[in-house]
Amino acid sequence: MELRNKFKVIVVTGVPGVGKTTVINHLVKLAGERGLKIKAVNFGDYIVSLAVKEGLVNSRDEVRRLPLRRQLKIQELAAEAIISEASRELGEEGYLIIDTHALIKTPAGYWPGLPYHVVEKLKPDSIILVESDPETIVERQARDKTRYRLDIGGVEGVKLLMEQARSAAIASAVRCASTVQIIFNREGHPEEAALNLLKVLEGL
């Protein structure tokens, strides 16, 4: 089994509301300015698309309430689809950025976003945890009316999820010898976090 894809794979994780998608958008702009070939995808988009196609859900927030055995297969199919697309679009100098979660809170308990059967296909070079103050994250969650996140549990729930997400990221990294790094996303300064993320890419 190949230990790496030809292109470099960076998985960017963070609890809901931390602002990782915004950071990634700034990263794509910075990378483009430096002439880096980059493809950024949202793992959840692939999950939702597959689940909707199967008639299992109607929205993103319903996915984490699916039976876990259903989620298991959908995760695998999403990982395969992402790598297949990236293989067609990126050369050996390209970077694949995957926006996802290291851990998902479900009614049945915490669910790993990067279990072995997923990291085996993604083969990430690095797993990045984007973090912010828990209070700031809860405020961001409250401002986002497009998503339902009350089941995460307020400030204490976010703190616990962040702690568990760190452990999950390390466990996933051990499976595929990925580096792990924490990048802080200060309120109002996502470009700063994006620049730190770009430094990670350039150091791989």
Summary of the structure (lengths in Angstrom):
residues: 204
radius of gyration: 16.1
end to end distance: 20.9
largest distance: 44.7
contacts: 663
relative contact order: 0.22
helix: 54%
strand: 18%
